[in-house]
Each structure stands twice: as C-alpha cells, then as structure tokens.
Amino acid sequence: MIGILDKPLTLPNGVMLKNRIAKAAMTEGLADDHNRATRRHAVIYRRWAEGGAGMLLTGNVMVDQRYLERPGNVVIDGPQSEEQLARLSEWSSAAREGGADIWMQISHAGRQSPKIVATAPVAPSAIELGLPGGTFAKPRALNTLEVEAVVQKFVHAASIAKQTGFTGVQIHAAHGYLISEFLNPLVNQRDDEWGGDLGNRARLLMRVVTEVRAQVGSGFPISVKLNSSDFQKGGFGPADSLQVAEWLNDAEIDLLEISGGSYEQPAMMDIEGMEARHEETKRASTRAREAYFLTYAEEIRKVATMPLMVTGGFRSGPGMEDAITSGACDICGIARPLCVDPAVPEKLISGEMATAPSWEKTLRIGPGIFGPNSKVDLIKALNGFSVMAFFYENIYRLADGLQAKAKITLLPAFIKLQINEAKAAKALKR
C-alpha cells in the first residue's frame, strides 16, 4: 500500500512529481571563482536525488553578478559560455539520473548582499538592514529602468534553467531578498508604480511570474516562494500574504511554497531576531505538528488554488503525513536533515524515521551556546550563524564525496566559515 508521502502529485500544468517530499532550497556555496557551477554540485545533488526526494530545489542561483547572497553562489547573468552551460547541464543531469526532478531557485539578493561581495547593494528604497556587525552596507534605491531590468534578468535565468535540463524554476520572493523587499512596506517606501499600496509593491513579483511563464511555456513548472509574514511590525504580514496568494491563482504557477522571515527576523531558521517577532508562529498546535509555518499555510489554503509546499521544522514521517492529510499542504520540504543524512526521504517514506533525528538534540540554537541569560544582540546573531556553519560544513563534505558528521564544534566551524567566505570573496573574478 502506498503511503501519503509516497503518493505522486500532479501539478496544474500536468507535470507529475513522484512523491510528496521535496529537498528545500539551501545555499550551497559550491560555485567557483567565476560563479559557475562545479562538479561538486553534481556530486551532492546526485546523492540527494538517490536519497528519495521527489523534487530537489537548488539554493539561490543569482540573476545579477553584482549582488550575491554569498561568494559561492552560482550566477546566471548575461550570455553564458559553453562551459557554464555544460556545467549547469551536468548538475541537472545528476539529479535526474538519481531519480528526482530538479528545480532551479532564481533570486536577487537586494540589500542582503554582504559587503564582502557588494559594497553598494540595491533595494526598493535606501533603507539599511537593522543588523549589528557592519556586515551589510546601506543600499541605494533602484531607479525605474533598473527595476525593469531586474524582471528581464529573472526571465533570462529561467530560460537558461530550462535550456540546461532543470525541470522547473522557483522565483524567490521570500526571506528578505529583493522581491520580498519590494513586498515589505518597511523597505519599499517608493512613491512610483513599484511602491505604495500592496498592488504596487507586488508588481515586481507579478511581472516576473508573468514574463517567466511567457518565456518558458505552459509545460514547465514555475513555483514561487512567499513569506507568510516578515514578522516585523509594519512589515509584510499574513493579510498581505493571503492577498498575494490569491493574485497568484491567476498567474499560472504550479506550486506555492510558504515560508517566513528575513535576515532581520530569521523565522525560517527558527532563530529569534534582534527584536521579538511581531506575530508569534510557535503556537502549541503548530509545534506539535513540527512545521513552523503550517498554521499560516492552513489560512492560505482557503484562498490559494495551486498546490502548497511548507518548509521548516519537519522532522518525522507522522508529522509530515498529518500535514498533508489535514489538507494544509501538498508537499513537505525538508532541508537541514539532508545535510547530515541524504537518505532521510527514503527513511520517512518507509516509516523508519518516526521521530526527530538524535543529532539535532546536540545543536543548541540561540543563547544556549554562550549562556542562557545573554541579552547581547551580536551574540544572538553569532549563535544562529554558528549553527548554520554546522550545516554548511556538512554540505561541503557531501559535495566532496565524504560522509557527513553528526557532531561538529560550532564556534570553530563558524570562524572557519567566515575565513573561507572572505577568501572566496577576494578570489572572485568580476
């Protein structure tokens, strides 16, 4: 008997995904100094595909060479060399040969492009990130022609994804990157057609979706990743998210992924930001069902007609089965567990993984690393990024054909990551 996690899903355009488990997007940092895909992408995505997920979402593939999320991003910007096209094709082929669909997540970092790669980032308005440490420079506001150019950069990246064998694309409109910034009234304070009311603030997203669809055709899956909330007072909130989801019904997308947060309020990583979250996501019922954003997905389900995907917090087969059978979502996204065990999807489907993995209990997120009473903002940020370093280290190991480590000392891993990121940034060929 086929369980719900192993049941195929037919998308609105007729494409069928073999099961209900997706590898969610995680930034890989595996590109070379020309921001090209490498053999390491093929190695790790083959391993993830063979682990049983029906669909794999890549990490941020950037649409503008000037504004990276980190030095090791793959970039599709302008004409692509034959070598780059071949590398992208090798990446997609490895996943397909491993038995999975592979969708490219295309993104523009906006003001969340760090100083080591962008000393003059861009945003809807010149509003600086409210983070300590001086990691991000104050952005300048894009002019109207530049906003139009952003639309075409997304269209170009999507066309290259299709050309090189990726089986779908996801437009990243969450987590505080550029499209998310346009949606957020705290960051978008424009008084032209790209700012003001929600319809204007959503214009960039809707234009990107419409023009990408016109470019790739009806048979190629398009997904959007959308925040349920930015969790900041006065920011993009649940009511806004519901309205944008309703508008997307008419935009011919095939999957809507529900997430939340940004660098300032990193709810997507279950980490507290510099200030308390404006809306509390951790209701008791949501925690019992594992997923951070499932309650919001239940509300969006009432207005959205396309399939929904929820990522963040899923750790057990029963929890994922409950989320799907309840109707809250159609696909469950998992990310961090795949950094430690690429075979997690197989174990979830077989019933072998009925509880959260034991290694996760050794990771202490938040003030637990440096002391339970710490109130220092910089320490709060450092704690979260130290945990991220654990997963980055394991991504590198898997990409090099090694076994992941269930235990890594976090602070040294964080320091090593910062040193390596700085070296990678310095080595970039612009």
N, C-alpha and C positions, 0 to 999 in steps of 0.2 A: 504493500500500500504506500502511495506517495504522500509524504507529509507536506504540510503547507509550505515549508521552507524550500522544498524541492519541486514545487509546482511551477511550471512555466508561466510567464506573464507576457501577454500580447499587448504591445504598445498601440496607441491610437493610429499610428501610421502603418500597422501591420507587422512590424518587426517583433520577433519573439525573443525574450530573454529566457535562458534555460532554467533559472531558479530565482528565488526572491532575496538572495544575498548579494550585495554589491560591496566591493572594496571602495571605500570612500576616498576622496582626494587627500593626499598628504604631500607636502612639498618635499621633493626628493633631494635636491642639491647635488645632482649627479652629472650636470652638464659640464662640458669642457670650457676652456677659457675664451671660446668664441660663442658660448651659449648654445652649443649644438648638443643634440642627443648623443649618447655614448653607448658602448657595448654593455655598460653596467645597467642601463635602463632595460635592455632586452633580457639580461640575466634575471633581474629581480621581478620583472613582470611575468616572465615565464613561470617563475616559482610561485607567484601569487595566483596565476591562472590555473596551474596544476593543483593548487590548494582547494579548488572547488567553487569559487565565487562565479556567479553567472555573468557579472559585468564588473569591469575594473575602470575606475575613474583615475586619470592621471592627476598629479599635482599641478599647480599653476604653470601653464605654458603662457608666457607673457607675449602680449601683442605689440609692445613698444620696447625696443632695445634700451632706451634711455631710463626707463623707470621699472626696475626689477624689484621683486619681492625679496630676493636674496641673490648672491653672486652665482650660485649654481643652477639658476633657472634655465630651462630651455626657452628660446625666444623664436617666434616666427614674426618677422617684421621686414617687409620688402621682399625683393626677389630672393629665392632660395637656391643655393648652389646644388649641383647634382649630388655632391657628397652629403649635404644636410638632408636632402630628400631621401637618399638611400638609408641614412641613419634613422630617420623617422619611420621608414618602411620596415626596417629591421625591428624596431621597437614594437610596432603594432603587430607584426607577424608573429613575434614571440608570444604575445598574449593570445592571439587567435589560435596558434598551433597548440597552445596549452589548454584550449577548450573554452575560452572566455571571450565575450565582447569587450572591446576597449574603447572608451570614450575619452576624448581629449578635453580637459578643462582649460578654457581660454580666459585670460584675466589681464587686467591692467591694475598695477599696484596703487596708483594715485599717490596720495600723501603718505601712505605706508611703505614707501620705498626708502630704505635706510640711507643715512649719509655716506656710508662706505661705497654705495653704488650710485647715489643721486644726491648731489649737494643742492639741487634746486628742483625738488619734486613738484608735481602739479596736483590740483584739486579743483572742485567746482568753485570754491572761494578760498581766499588766503587765510585759512583757519588752521593753526598749528595743532598737532597732536598733544593731548594733555598727559604726557608721559614723562617720567624723570629720566635722567641719564644722558640727555643730549643725543640720542640715537637718531632722531629724525629732524630734518631741517624744516623750517617754515615753508609751506608750499606757495606757489603763485597760482592765481586763478587762470584757468584755461580760457582763451577767447573763443568766440563762436566758431570760427573756422577750424580751430583745433578740436573742438568737440565733434564737429562733423568728421574730422579726420579719424578720431577715435572709433567712430562707427565703422568706417571702412577698414580699419586695422583688425577689428573683430571679424569682419566678413572675410578678409584675406586669410586670417589664421584658420578659420573654419574650412575654407576651400582647400587649403594645404592639408589639413587633417583628413579630409575625405580623399584627396588625391593620394595620400601616403598610406591608406589602408586602415585608418581609425574608423570604427563603426558607428561613431556618434560624437557629438560635442556637448559640453556643458558650459554655459555662459555664467561666469561667476559674478553674481550680484549681491554677495553677502560679505560678512566679516570685515567690513570697513574698507574694502578696496574701492576702486574708482566708481563703479556703477552704484555700489552701496552708498558711497559718499554723496552721489547725486540724489539718492533717495532720502538722505538724512538732512532734515532742516537745520540741524546744528552746524553742519559743514557746508551745506548748499544754501548760501544767502544771496544768490543771484537775483536780479530783477529783470532778466530776459526770458525767452521762451523755455529755457532749461531750468528755471528756478521759480520759486513761489509756491503755488498750490501743488498738491500731490500729483496731479496730472502732468504738470510741467516737470516736476522732479523725477517722475517715472519715464519721461520722454526718451532719455538715453537708452534705458533698458528696452523699451518697446521698439525703438528704432533698430537697435542691434538685433533683437529677435526677428523682426520682420525682414530685415535685409539679409541676415544669415539664412533664413528659410528660403528666400528668393534665390540665393546663391547655390545652396546645397540640394534643393529639391525636396519633394514631399516624402520620399522614402528613406531619408537619412535622419536618424533620431536627433532631436535637439532637447536638451534639458536646461533648466535654469536653477541655480542655487540662490535661494532667497532667505533673508533673515525673517524669522518670526517676530523679532524685536531687536533693537540695538541695546536695550536695557539701560538707556540713559534718559534722564528727564528731559523732555522736549525733543527727543530724537525720533527715529522711525520706530513706531510702535505696532502692537498687534492689530489695531484697527486699520492702519496703513497697509500692513501685510495682507490682510483679508481683501482689501480693495485691489491691490496689485495682483493677487492671485486670481481674482475674478476677471480682471482685464486680460490676464494671460490665457484664460479659457479660449478666447477668440484669436489667439496668436499662433495656433498650431504647434504648441510644444508637446512633447511626448512624455515628459517626466518633470515634476517639480520637487526639488529637494529642499526640505525645511531645516534651517539651522538658526543661528543667532549669535550676536555679539560682534566684537571688533577687537583690535589691539588694546583699545582703552578699556573695554569691558569684555574680556575673553571667555564668555559663557560657553563658546563652542569647545573649550578645553576644560570646562568645569573648574575654572580658576576665577577667583574674585579679582575685580579691577581695583583701581585706585580709590573708587568710591563705591558705596553699596549699590547693588543693582536696583534700578528704578522699579522693575517688575520682578517679582520673585518666581522663579521657574521650578524650584525644588519642592513642589507640593508632595505630600506623603504618597499619594497615589502614583504620581509620576516616578518617584524614587523606587517604589515597589515594582514598577514596570521597567525600570532601568533607564529608559531613554530620556535625555534632558528636555527635548522639545516635543514630546509626544502629545502633551496637553494642547499645545498650540496647533499641532497637526490635526487634532480632532476638530478644532474650530475651523481650520482652513478647509478640511474635508467637506464642510457644509456648503461651501461656495465653489470649490475647485472641482472641475470635471475630469482633469487629467490624472494619471497615476501619481501617487505621492511617495517620496522616499524620505526617511528620517534617519539621521546620523547623530551619534553622540551618546555614549553610555551603554549601548547594547553589549551584553557580555554572556548571555546564556540562551540556549535554544528555546526553553519555555517562555522567556521574556519576549523574544522575537516573535514566536508563534502567536502569543497573546496580542501583540501589537498589530499583527496582520489580520488575525481572525476577528478582532474587535472592529476592524474597518478603519482604524486610524491611519494606516499606511499600507502600501502595496509592496514596498521593498525596504529592507533594513540595511543600512550602511554600517560597516564596521571598518575601523582604521587601525588604531594603536595595537590591538591584539595581533594583527597580521605582521607587525614589526618583530614580534617575538616568536610567532608560530604561523607560517604561511598556510598551514593546513587547517586553520580554525574553521573555515566554511564547511569542509568535509565533516569535521567533528560536530559542528552544530546540526548539520543535516542528519547525521547518523544517530544523534542523541548522546554521543559520548561527552559533549560539553554541556552539561546541565547547570553548571554554576560558574561564577566568575573565576578566571584563572588565578592560581595561587601566587604567581609572580606579582600580580597587581597589588597585593597587600603590602609588599615591601616598598612600594613607591609612596612617598609622602608628599602630597601636593599642598602648597600653601605654607603657613607658618610652621608646620611640623618639622621642616628641615633645619631651621635655625632657631627654633624656640617657640612655644605655643603662645607667648604673650607679646611677640614682636608687633609693633604698630608702624614700623618704618616702611614707607611706600616702596622704596628701592628694594628692600628685602623681599617684599611681596612679589614684585616683578621677577626678581632673581630666582625665587623659589620655583615659579611656574616655568621659566625658561630652563632651569636645571633639569626639570622633569622632561621637557621637550628634548633635551640633549640625549637622554637615555634612548629615546625612540630614533633620533637621527643616527646615533652610533650604530644601532641595530639595522637601520636601512642600509648603511654603508657595508656592514658585514654581509647582509644578504646579497647585495649587489656584487660583492666580491666572491660570491660562492661559498661563504663561510656560514657556520651556524650562528644564530642569534644567541645573545646572552640574557638570561633571565634576571641577572643582578649586575648592575654597573654602579659604581660610586658616583653619585650625581654631581657634586661640585667640581671634581676634576674633569668630568665629562663636559660640563658647561664651559669651563675655562679652555679646554681643548677645542671645543666648537668655535668659541669666539676667535681664537688664534687662527684656526683654519679658514673661517669666513673672511677674516681680514686679509689673509694671504690670497685667497681666491679672488677677492675684490681687486686687489692690487694687480693680479695677473690678467685681468680681463682685457681682451683685445676689442676696443671700441671701433 
